[in-house]
Amino acid sequence: MKNGKQNKYNRPATGKSSSARPREKGLDKQQKGRPVQEANSFLDELKNDLMAFFQINDDDSFTQEQVLEHFDIYDRKMKLIIHGLIGELVDEGTLIRQADGSFRADADANLIEGVVDHVNSRFAFVVPTSPLGGRADRDDDIWVSTEDLAGAVDGDKVRVVRFTDSRNRGRRIEGKVASIIERGRTELVGRIEVWPTYGFVIADSKKIYDDIFIPKEKLGDANDGDKVIVRLTKYPEAYSSKQRFEGEVVTVLGLAGENNTEMHAILAEFGLPIHFPEEVDREAEAIPTTIQESELSRRRDMRNVTTFTIDPVDAKDFDDALSVEVLENGNYEIGVHIADVTHYVRPGSRLEEEAYKRATSVYLVDRVVPMLPEKLSNNLCSLRPNEDKLTFSAVFELTPDAKIVGEWFGRTIIHSDRRFSYEEAQEILNNNQGDYLAELQLLNELAYKLRAERFKNGAINFETVEVRFKLDENGVPLSVYPKIRQDTNKLIEEFMLLANKQVAEFVHSLSKRNKNGEENTMVYRVHEGPDDQKLQQFADFAGRLGYRLKLGEGQLSNSLNRFMDSIEGKPEANMLQQLAVRTMSKARYSTDDIGHFGLAFRRYSHFTSPIRRYPDMMAHRLLQHYLDRGKPAERDPLEEQCKHASAREKMAADAERASIKYKQVEFMSRMETDRTFEGVISGVTEFGIFVEITENSCEGLVRMQDLSDDFYEFDKDNYRIIGNRHKKMYTFGDQVEVKVKETNLARRSMDFVLVSDKAGRVVESKPSRRSGRRSEERSSTNASSKRSGSSSRKEGPAAKGQNRRGGRGRR
């Protein structure tokens, strides 16, 4: 056994060891998948303990006598039991008997692939990949000590050995990295410190805990304090005391702290492109701007029907328009017209390749990084007023009660008569006068009825708060305010939902003409229902706050909607809404026809935003394919495209949140030093409580070590921390008052200190004035030492008879 590996069992092996690490042989074998089982009896637990012993000491093999000596077993009956259990483990394939009669763990047993999520300098989670390609249930995440990462860093794809007895006594699943399959990061973004003979880059990512060493000859044109992109040339070595990156500067983004520099840094951090390749721009510029007569003959001409767009005031790409016509029978023909992007972006082109690669437009606080070049997104495909435009349309005949009695899908040409902003259209409705008043009123009435029908059928009314910023000419935030959703926002949303739903249903309905009833392949936006256990946990927590969420009566959605109504206007409403959303699955793209739980739609697609979403382009092509009586498309290639689009959507959302967080921190950094803010506890962790300021939704962390009036412990199941001596609790949703202790723009983080709690009780806080990441790490280390009761973990294995995990406490 190797010295200094703290996760080993305590007694060194004296038997023979295999010449190579077992896991280096046959890593590509099919996983045997012996499940991690909860110990239901003494024998189950003992068997799990035996397996964990072999897994943790997987470098070596052991004789039965060595195993008995390690577990201090001398009783004859217990020896027989151990012999029998080892035999069972061999039969199951989780232990391998060596030629010399000793035993070792089979590295392929309980070997799982996943991605490292390095959430803390002391430990990480390995997130197993679900069969659908996304994140599996969080309860299946595998806890790995930093020292057991074997040189892996955040974002790396790894194989991890899962300790069999990890779930005993309520622990998380634990493990250690066996090998690194693929590095997740080849480049990092950060601020450089330049010294006479070398440099260091402090990474922007909160999940990279070591600086990157830059040799002098690799500094390029970087100056001290610049924000740079670094290509990694060396990664931390497995089990080495020198856990150090090395790299070379490839791009200088500008001086750290400047708005343009920081926005470019966020894009680079998430691997999002800043510019289009030259050949893509050239291809876009070569597209003719005039509409050919031959194209008009293939389309339904709707240029004479009243049509307009309603979009955000600062929008430049208008990818949807509505048309309104009153029919002689008293019904209404409502057209939902979508930019015909796939007319211009053809399969096999560089435009298509780049659109698929990006998969989505990215919306940062001060800019948009479009999926398509400007000539397409803001010109050819944008449904600008007073111009003929090519569209793909869903046209519905609706009764005055908003019931669909007829529908038509196909390619069209339209002419928008007016461009409204949401605010302009709302003002016309509010004042009962203005352009196209009758049409706006009709659409609004129909939207109300469509929305009521959705909720009646089980849709869930989640209204989460979105923040917006007022920026000066240099991008400095002057104010933060919530986005207000008015009737006109909901009007557009309702008709887009209608089109997306009916397109999916229409494609499905065409399946009946296929031979053998084969289903037409389609791109769906799917959303599974919530996990029952998580939902019950949330309901129990809400009940402790005085709110009722009934899970056993009728439709879950009705119960959730009543719950949302009951918390409306309460200080903790936003927090509870966010917590409720976390119990839900994440919506994603798939060819599997499993429906959308949140919207209560049996089938749902994305059809209405092809300028900014690649799956919408896929839906347009598939719809036209089936309109042309095509056979069901091949599923597997489309499913891979769906997975890619889902992953890119998440990356874009993460980048958007990062830009919002940066501007929030920048805004708070300009506040008066001693100003007190009212807030609500928005998150509870083992290292502190997150507080969201009520007036501007900015969030910061009150660290555990800054709560000096008691020693607090984390109660995960109840979203709270509890003081050991006074039993005082801080719970998710509690009202508190805080001051800003520190803002860190580089890390996009804020630290608060608690001033008083909801009862007006003054809290004794003695914050230390630290700054930068190194102080943050020192704070984390000190807090960890305080909780463990020692200044640092001892080198080497634990003494015999102590924790079997070599000193790990219960989590």
N, C-alpha and C positions, 0 to 999 in steps of 0.2 A: 504493500500500500504506500501511496505517496504521502510524505509528511506535509503537514500544514493545511490539508483539505478539511475544513471544519465540518463538512456535512457527512463524514464517514462515521460508521459505528466505531466504538472505542477501541476494540482489540485488534492489533495488527495480525495479518494472516501469516502463518508459518508454513502453510502448505504450498504446493506448486501453483504457479500462476500461468495462464496461457501466454504465449509469446507476443500476441497482439491483442489490442483492446477488442473485446467481443463485438462491440457495436461497429467496428470498422469493417466487419465481414458481413456481406449480404444486407446492406442497408436498404436496398431496393426491394427486399422481399415483401410479400403481402403481409400487412399487419395482422397478427393473430387475434388481436382485439380482446384479450381477456379483460372483462369489465372490472372497473373499480367497484367493489361491493362494500356495503356497510356491514360491519361485524355484528352478526345477530346472536353470537354465542361466544363463549370463551375460546372454543376451538377455532371459530372463524377469525377472531382477533389474533390468536396466536399464529395462525396460518398467514395472515396478512403481515404480521410482524416479521415472520421468517422471510417472506418475499421481499419486504422492504429492506431487510438486512442485506440480502444478496444484490438487490438493485443498487443500493447506495454504494456498496463495495464491488461494483461490477468490473473493476480492474483485475480482480483476483478470484480464485476458486478456493473452496473450503471443504474440509472433511466433515463428516457428521460429528466427530469428536470436538472439533474446533467450534462448531455451532453450539453444541451443548455447553462447552466451557464458557462461551461468550454470554449465553443466557443464564449462566449459573444453575444449570439443571443437573442434579445428581441423583434424583429420585428415579428408581427403576421404571415405574409406570410412566412418568413424564418422559423418560428417554424413549420408551416405546411409542408414545404419542408423537414425539418429534420425528422419529424415524418414519412413522406413517404419513405425517404431513409432508415431509420432504418427498416421499414417494408419490403422493398426490400431485405435488407441484411438478415433478418430472413427467408424470402421465399427462398433465395438462399442457406441457410444453413450455412452461414458464421458467423451469430450471433445466439445465443440461448436465448430464452425468459425464465427467471426463474419463479418459482411459485409465487414469490412476485411481479412480474411485471417488475423487472429490467432485464438488458441484459448483456451478456458476450460473448467474442469471443469463437468460437468453435476451440479448439486447433488442430483438425484434418484438418481444412481448411488451405490451403497453407502450410501444413507440408511436408517437403521434406527431404529425406535421402541423405547424402553426406559425404565426407571426409574432415577433417579440413586441410587446407594448411595455416600454420601460417607464413605468408610472412614477417611480421613486428611485432615488440614488441607491437605496438599500435592496430593492427588489423589483422584479418585473413580472408581468403575466405573459404567458405564451397563449395566444388566442387561436384555438383550433379553427380550421377552415370548415365551414358547414358543407354538406353535399351540394348545396346550391351555389357555393362559391363565396358567400358572404360570411359575416361573423356568426359563429354559433352562439348558443345561449351563454350569457356571461357566467352562469354558475359552472360551466364546463371549462372556464379559463384555468390555466395551470400556473400556480404560484411558483416562482423560481427566484431564489436568492441571487443577488448580483454576482456573488462569487461563483455561482454555478452556471453562469451564462456561457462559459467557455469561449469568451471573446465575442459573443454575439451582442449587437447593439439594437436600439429601437428600429423597427421596420424590417429586420432581417427575417428571412424565412428559415426555420430551423426544424430539426427533429428533436423531440424532447422525450426523455424517459419519465413515465408517470409512476410515482411511488404508489404501490398497491394500497397501503394503509392510510392514505392521505385523508380519507373522509371519516376516519374514526373520530368519535367525540366531536363531531360537527366541524372539523377543520375543512379548509379549502383543499382541493386537489393540489398536490405539490409534485415537483419534479426537478429535473436538471437537464440542461441542453446536452444532447449527445453529439450533434454535428450541425454545422451551418450549411444549409442547402444553397441559399442565394442571398447575397447582400442586398438589403433594401434601399440603401443610400450609397450613391457613388459621389454625390456632391452635397455640401452643406453651405448654409448661408450664415454669416455672422460678422461681428465687428472685430477688426484686426488691431492688435497691439504690436507695433514695430519696435524692435530693439536693434542695437548695432550689428549683431551677427545672426539674428533670427527673428521670427515673429510668432505670435500665438493668435489664433482666431477663437473667439468666444462665441459658440453657436447660438443662434436665435432660438432654436428648438428647445423647449423646456425638457425634452426627454433625452437630450445629449448632455452628459454630466462631466465630460472631460474636454479640455481645450484641444485644439488641433495645432500641432507644432508645424511651423513652416520654415524650412531652411532658407538661408539668405538668398540663395540663387533662385528660389521659387517664389519670391515675394512679388515679382512683376512690378507694376507701377503703383502698388498699394502704398498709401501713407497711413501713418498712425491715426486711428479713429475712423477709417473708412469702413463702409459696409461692403463685403466682398462675397463672391462665390468661390468655394474651394473644392477642387477635385481631390478626393481622398486617395492617397497612394499606399497607405498602411493603416491597418485596423488593429485594435487591441488584440493581444495574443492570449490564447487560452491559458488560464491559470498562471499568468505572469503577473509579477508585482508591478510591472510597468504597463499599465493600461492606457496606452497613449496612441492617439491618432497622429498620422503625419499626412501632409497634403501640399498642394500647390495652388496658388491664386490663379484662377482662370478668367475672372471678370471682376472689375471694380465698379460697383453700383453707384458710388458717390459717398458723400459724407454722412455718417450715421446720424439719424435724427431728423434729416430733411424728409419732407412728405413724399416726394417722388422716389427717393432712395428706399424708403421703408416699404412703400407699396410694391416696388419692383422686387424687394427682398422677400416679401410675402409670396409673390408669384413664384419666385425661384425656389423658395423653401418647399412649396407644394408641387414643384415640378410642372408649373403651368407656364405656357409660352407667353412671351411679351410681344413678339412680332411674328408675322406670317413669313414663311420662306419666300424668296423672290419669285420662284417658279409658280407658286400658288397665286401670288399677286398678279403676275403676268397672265396667267390663265383666266383670272377673274376679269381683268381689264379687256381681254380679247372678246368677251361675250357681247353680242350686239344688244343695243338698248331698244331697238324698235321691234314691235310685235308684227310678225309676218301674217299676211292675209290667210295663208294656208293654215296657220295655227288657229285663227278665229273660227274657221269652219269646223274644227274638231271640238269646239267648246260651246257650252250654253251661255248665251249672251245675256248678262244681267245688268248691263250698264245703265239701263233706264229705270231701275228700281232704286228707291231711296236707300242710301247706304252711308254709314259713317263709322269712324273708329273712336274708341274711348280708351285712353292710355294714361300713364303717369305724365306729369307735366314736363319732365325732363327726358322722356323717351325719344329715341331716334329711329328705332326699328318697330314698325307697326305690322305685326304679323297676323292680326285678326280684325275683321270688320263684321258689322251686323247690318243686314238689310231688312226692311219692314214693308209689307204690302198687305192691304186689307182685301180679302177675297169677296166675291159676290155672295157667297153662301154664309157670310158673317164670320168665317174663320180668318185666321191670320197666317200668312206665309212668312216665316222668319228664316233668313239665310245666315248661316255662320260661315264666313268666307275666310280661308286661311291661305297665306302666301304659298304659291306653288314653287317651293324651293327645288324640288326634284326635277322640275322642267329644266333648270339651269345647272344643277349639280348632278352630273351623270356618273354611273358606276365606272370605275377604272380611271377616272380623272384624278389629277393631283388635288383638286378641290374636294372631291369625295374622300380621298385618303386623309387629308388634313381635318375634314369635318369629323370623320370617324375617330381619329386620334384624339381630338379635343373633346368630342362628344357633347359638350355643353358650353354655353357662354358663362363667364364668371363675372359676378357683380361685386366688386369691392366698394368701399365707402365712396370713393371719389372717381371711379372709372368702371368701364365695362371692357372685359377682354372677350371679344366676340368669337363665336364658333366659325363664322364665315367672314371673309374680307368685307371691308366697308362698302365696296361697290354693290355687293349683294345684300348685305344686312341693312344698310341705310338707304339704298337706292333701288336696284332692280326688284328686290323682293319685298321692300317696305311699302305697305298700302297707303301711300301718301295721298292727300286730298287732290282732287282735280286732275288725276292721272289715270289712264287705263292700266289695269294690273291683271296679271294672270293668277288665278286662284284655284284652289281645290276646295269644294264647298259641300256642306251638309245643309240641305234645305228641308224645313219641317213645316207641315200644315198643322197648326195648333188651334184647338177650340178656345173660346173665351175662358174655359176652366183649365187651360194649359195642358190638355190631353192631346197626344200625338195621334192624328188620324191619317197622316201620310208623310212619307219622307223620300228624299232623292239625294244620291251622292254622285259626284262627278266633277270634272274639270270645268271651270267657268272663266269668264272675264268680267270684271266689275269696274266701277268708277266711283270712288269715294267722294261724297258731296261735302263732307265736313270732318275736320279733325278736332275732337273734344279731348280736353284733359278731364280727369275724374272730377276735379274741383269745378270746372266750368259746367259740366253736365249736372252735377249736384246742385249748383246754384240755380240752374234753370228749373229743376224740379222743386227746389225750395221756394223759389219766387213765383212759380207758376207762369213764367213767361220766358221767351227766348227761342232760339233756333230749334226746330224740330221738337217742340214741346210735346205734341200729341204722340209722336213716335217714342220719345223717351218715357212718357207716362205709361204707354202700352207695354213697352218692354219691362218696365219696373214692376207693373202689376203681374205680368206673366212670371217674372223672376220670383216674386214673393210666393206665388202658387207652386212653382216648381220646387222651391226650397222647402215649403211646408210639406209637400209630398215626399221629399227625400227624408225629412226628419220622421215623418209618419212611418216610413218604411225601415227606419232604424239607423239613419246616418247620425254620426256623433258630432256635436257642435264644439269643437276645440277652437278657441280664439286666443292664440298665444300673442304676446306683445312683441312687435318688431320696433326697433329703434332706428331713428334717422338723425342725421347731423346737419347743422348749418355750418359751412366752412367758409373761411375767408379766401382771398385770391391765392394764398400760399398753402391752402389745404389745412390750416389750423382750425380746429373745432371751436366754434363760438357758442354752440348750444347743442344739447341732446334732447330729443323729444320723441314720443311714441308715434308710430304710424297709425293714423286714424282710418278705419275701414267704414266707408259710408255706403249708402244704397247703390251708388254707381259702381263701386268696387264689386259688390255682391251681385249686381246685375250682370256684369261681364262674366264673373266667375260662374254663375248659374248656367249661362248659355254655353260656355266652354265645357262645363261638366256634361251638359246634355249632348253636345256633339261627340265628346270623347266616349261616352257611354254607348250612344247609338251606333257609332262606327264599329265598335267592338261587337255589338249585338248583330249588326248587319252582316259582317264577315262570317260570324258563326251561323247565321241563318242560311247563307249560301252553301254551307257544308252539305245540306240535304240533297243537292244535285250531284254530289260526288259518288263514285262507285263504292260500294260496300260501306257507305256512310262515313268515309274517312273525314276526320275533322280538319278544317282549314287551319293552317298554322298562322298565328297572329302575334304581334307584340302587345303584351298586356302590361298595365300598371297594376301590380298585385299588392295586397296587404292582408297578411294573416291576422287572425284574432289574437288577443292577448293571452299570455301564459296564466293559467288559473291560479297557480301558487303566488305569482307576483301580484296579481289582481287582488287576491285575498289579503295579502300583506298590506297593500295600499289601502284597502277598505278598512282593515283593522286600525291602521294609523289614522286615517281620516276620522274614524269613530272616536278615537281618543281626543281629537280636536273638537268633537261635538257635531260632526257631520255624518249623515247616514248615506251609505252606498250599498244598496241591496243587490246582491249578486244572484239570489236564488229565485227571483220573481220575473217571469216573462222575458222580454228582450233586454239584454245587457245594455244596449245603446240607450234605451229609454231611461234606465236607472242612472247611467252616466250623465245624460242630459239633465235630469232632475238635480243631480249632484252639482253640475256646472252652474245651474240656475241658483242653487242655494248658496254658492260661495261668491257669486257676482257682487262686486263692490267691497268685498272684505279685504283687509290688508294682505292676507295670506293667499288670496285668490290666484295670483300669478304663479306662486310657488306650487300650489296644489295642482294647477293645470299642467305645469311642467312635469311634476311628479307623475301625474296620470298619463301623460304622453309617454313617459319612460317605461310604463308598464306595457305599452303597445309595441308590436313589431314595427320594423322600418319598412316603408313602402319601397318597392324595387321593380325592375323590369324583368319580365319572364315570358316565355312562350307557354308556360303552364296556366291553364284556364282555372284559377282558383278564386277569383273574385277579389273585391276590395271591401274589407271589413269596415273601415272608417267611414266610407261613403255609402255603405250598404248597397253596392252595385254588384249584381251577379257577374257582370263582365265590364271591364273598363280598360280603355287604351289611352295613349297620349297622341293626339292628332293635331292639336291647335297651336303649337309653337315650333314649327320646323326651322325657323331662323336661329333659334337658340338651343334646340334639343335634337340630337341625332335620332333617338327612338321615334320621334314624330316623322322624320324623313322615312324611316323604315316602315312606319304605319301607312304613309302615303303610297309607297311603292307596293306594299302588299295589297292595299285596298284596290289600287288600279289593276294589279295582277288578277284579282278575283273578279273585278268588273269585266275584265277581258276573258273571263271563263277559264282562267288558268287552274292548273292542278295544285293541290296543297304543297306549299313550299317546304323545302327540307328544313327540319327543325333544328338540328345540332348547330349549324353555323349561326343561325339566328339567336340561339340561346347563348352562344359565346359572345355575340355582339351585345346582348342584353346585360350579361355580367360585366362586360367592359363599361357599358354606359352607366350602370349602377355604381361601379367603383369610381368613375370619373365624376359622377354627380356628388358623391360623398366628399371627394377631394375638393371640388369647387365650393361645397358648403363649408368645409373646414377653413378654406382660404378666406371666404367671406366673413366667417366668425372671427378669424384672426385679425382682419382689417378693422372690424367693429371693435374688437377688444383693444387694439392699438389706439384707436381714436378715443375710446373711453378712458384709457390710462392717460393719454396725452391731455384730455380735457380735465381730468381730476388733478393732474400734476400742476395745473395752473390755478388751482383753488387756494384760498387762504389757508395757512398752515394750521390754525387752531379751530377751523370751522367744524361744527358737529353736524352729523347727518343722521336722519332717521332711516332705518332700514329693516329688512326682514331676513332671517336666516334662510338661505336658499340652498344650502348643502351642508352636510356633516360628514367629516372624514376622520380617520385616526390621527391626522396631524393638525386638525383645526376645524373651524366652522367658516363657511362662506356666507357673506352678507351682501345682499343686493340693496343698494340705496333706492329708496322709494321714488324720489323725484326724477331720477334720470336713468334708472336700471343699470347703473355701473356696479360691478361686482368685485369684491376683494376678499382676502383671507385674513381671519383672526387666528393666528397660530396658537397651538396648544401651549407653547412655552410662555406666551404673553398673557395667559390666564393664570395669574400668580396667586389668586386667592385660594386655590385648591389644586389637587392633582386629579385631572379629569380622565375618564376612560370612555372609549367609543362603544356605543351600543348600536351596532349596525342595523339590527332588525327593526329598531324603533326610531331610526333617524335622529339620534340624539347623543350628547355626551353627558356623563354624570360625574359629579365631584365625589371623591372617595370619602372625605370627612363630613362635609355639610350636605351631601346628597343633592346639591343644586343641579338642575338640568337645563341644558340649552338644546332646544328641539327645532327641527325643521319647521319654519313658519313663524317662529317667535319674533316679536318686535324688539328691536334693540336700537341703541344709539352708538355711533362709531365716529372716530376721527381717522384721517389718513396718516398712517405711519410712514409708508414708503411707496413710491411708484417706481417701477422698473420698466422703462419703455423697451429696452432690448428684449426682455422676456415677456412683455405684454402682461405684466402682473402687478397687482396692488396688494399691499399689506395694510390692514386696519388694526386699530386698537379699540377695544370695547370701552365705552364711556358709561353706559348704564343699560340695564336690561328692561324688559317690558314692565316690570313693577316699579321702575324708577330707581332701582337700587344701584348706587354707584359702585363700579367695579374697580378693584385695586389692580391697576396694571402698571408695570414698570418696563415700558418698551425700551429696548436698546437701539441706538441709532446706527444700524448697519446699512450698508448699501451694496448693490451689485450682487452677482450670482455667488461669489465666494462666501459672502456673509450668509446668504440663503442656505448654502450647503452646510456651513458651520452650525446654523440654527437647527437644521434638520438632524445633523449628527448629534448635537447636544440633547435635542428632544428624544432622539432614539436612545441615547445613553441613559437619560433620566428614567425613561420607561423601563429599560432593562435592568436598571439598578447598578450599572457599572459604566466606566468610561469608555471601554471598548471590548470587543469580543476577544477572548483569548485565542491564541494560535493553537492549532492542533485539535485533536478529538477531545470530547468531553470525558470526564472520569467515568469509570464503569458504575452503573447504577443510576446515572443521571439521565436526562432526556435522551431518548433513543435517536433523536435527530441531531445530536451533537450540539445542543444548546438552543435550538429554536424554541421559542415560546408559542403559545396557542394564539391563533389569529381568529 
